[in-house]
Amino acid sequence: MDKPTHLIEFETMLLGRHRHVDRSAYLLLSRIHITGPMSIGQLSDALGLDVSTLNRHTSALLRAGLAERIPDPDGGIARKFRLTGKGEQWLVEQREKNILGLEKVLADWSAEDVVAFLAYLRRFNTDIECLAGRPWPRP
């Protein structure tokens, strides 16, 4: 386990232990928030997940009142998911918790180190998105 790629895999695996929210809910709500209402098919294309998996996750969002199904605003046949007020608030609260956690972790880092980390992390994510053919919209 001394190859850099093995060490990176190990460190990224460890990140999961710090998550205190439902990762799938956060991911789905974030994508819908950035993109606007999305159908199951659009979510499947965007995230590379099968429809049955997305049906389970979106059903949980609906039950929790974090999202709702609406007719396609563009007149299409497929119904779309959009965040409810409760979903918007939940997403804001989770994002604030994430940012506070990051600020605690990075408190002793220099500004240059934080900027360098951001650059490498963005490069890493965009390279993955390029390979998968699924770019993530960035504000």
Secondary structure by P-SEA (a helix, b strand, c coil): cccaaaaaaaaaaacccccccaaaaaaaaaaaaacccccaaaaaaaccccaaaaaaaaaaaaaacccccccccccccbbbbbbcaaaaaaaaaaaaaaaaaaaaaaccccaaaaaaaaaaaaaaaaaaaaaaccccccc
